[in-house]
Amino acid sequence: MNTSVPKGPDPKEKGAVFLGWLKKRGGLRSAADCRRKCTENGFEAKWFIKEMGEERIALYFSRGNKVIVLKDMVWADQWMMHYNLEVPHHRHWIDL
């Protein structure tokens, strides 16, 4: 874990894993998919969104379906790096 602490609410490691999962999928997934992923990680999506703040991650309706949108990618990236969860894009890998 990095020593500098990013600004904003701490999603904790399990929350940062969820943020990484959501970000990897374009920052938007169905609420049902997100609930399943949060349950796997041991927390509830609805309370996670409320605790993190709707300016960062929010629940919306899109074409009649509930979706969760990651609105603050920079915040998510900072916490993912803080917990050493940031996975480089394939073009950033170095052959050994």
HELIX and SHEET records of a PDB file:
HELIX    1   1 LYS A   12  LYS A   24  1                                  13    
HELIX    2   2 ALA A   31  ASN A   41  1                                  11    
HELIX    3   3 ALA A   45  MET A   52  1                                   8    
HELIX    4   4 MET A   73  HIS A   82  1                                  10    
HELIX    5   5 HIS A   90  HIS A   92  5                                   3    
SHEET    1   A 3 LEU A  28  SER A  30  0                                        
SHEET    2   A 3 ASN A  65  LEU A  70 -1                                        
SHEET    3   A 3 ILE A  57  SER A  62 -1                                        
END                                                                             
